[in-house]
Amino acid sequence: MKSSYLNTLDHQRDIMIRDHLLGRGIRDQAVLKAMREVPREDFVGERILERAYGDHPLPIAEGQTISQPYIVAYMTEALELDAADRVLEIGTGSGYAAAVLSRIVTTVYSVERLSGLAQAARQRLELLGYTNIVVHEGDGTLGWPEHAPYDAIVVTAGAPKVPQPLLEQLAIGGRLVIPVGRSYDVQDLVRVRRVSEHDYRSEQLCGVRFVPLIGAAGW
Ligand code: SAM
């Protein structure tokens, strides 16, 4: 029989779906299903387990964060994913967003610059049975050229501008969702579509706050 503690987390997950996602306009059924399936509590530290489904980001190791559930869902929806897509995520962090993406698409490639986080996320994802996510330690501002082109790229840290290597690694027809801002911690969420070899269309989606994207084509 389930413990009352697990029942509480299930209840909090239901509230997240109903109030924070559906209530704010997330409509993509594949995204809602993935957010329902992935146990967010397995991606946050034990000391803050009870806050796993709160409507806010949470601290993870090395001064980084796991994003607010609504933002994870919003960015995932903005990628306009198809089940056959291959996705590149920059900023593995806890591995949570990669896990959500992996429930929707064929393969997720995820790059994290901090070795401790990359290793921990790789182990966690393996333990939890996510077999279609590959985590790489490195500077994600340079993308991951070996597996390009990608149908979708999502950057989960704030960049000063859209990194050129990511534009180059986007498939024609592909979507890139990235926080871009002149300051270190406040950004506009931007979606870039590659419409042809040399033609990209960009649109601003909303204001966001992310930790900085640090690297050769970042801060
Ligand atoms: N997607 C993560 C999750 O679900 O837990 C949250 C990511 S956290 C908001 C941003 C992450 O981007 C941090 O783990 C940070 O170390 C990473 N990061 C910053 N600059 C990077 C870079 N150039 N390449 C790869 N990762 C980077």
Boltz pocket constraint, residues with backbone or C-beta under 6 A from the ligand:
constraints:
  - pocket:
      binder: B
      contacts: [[A, 64], [A, 65], [A, 66], [A, 67], [A, 90], [A, 91], [A, 92], [A, 93], [A, 94], [A, 95], [A, 96], [A, 97], [A, 98], [A, 111], [A, 112], [A, 113], [A, 114], [A, 117], [A, 138], [A, 139], [A, 140], [A, 141], [A, 156], [A, 157], [A, 210], [A, 211], [A, 212], [A, 213], [A, 214], [A, 215], [A, 216], [A, 218]]
      max_distance: 6.0
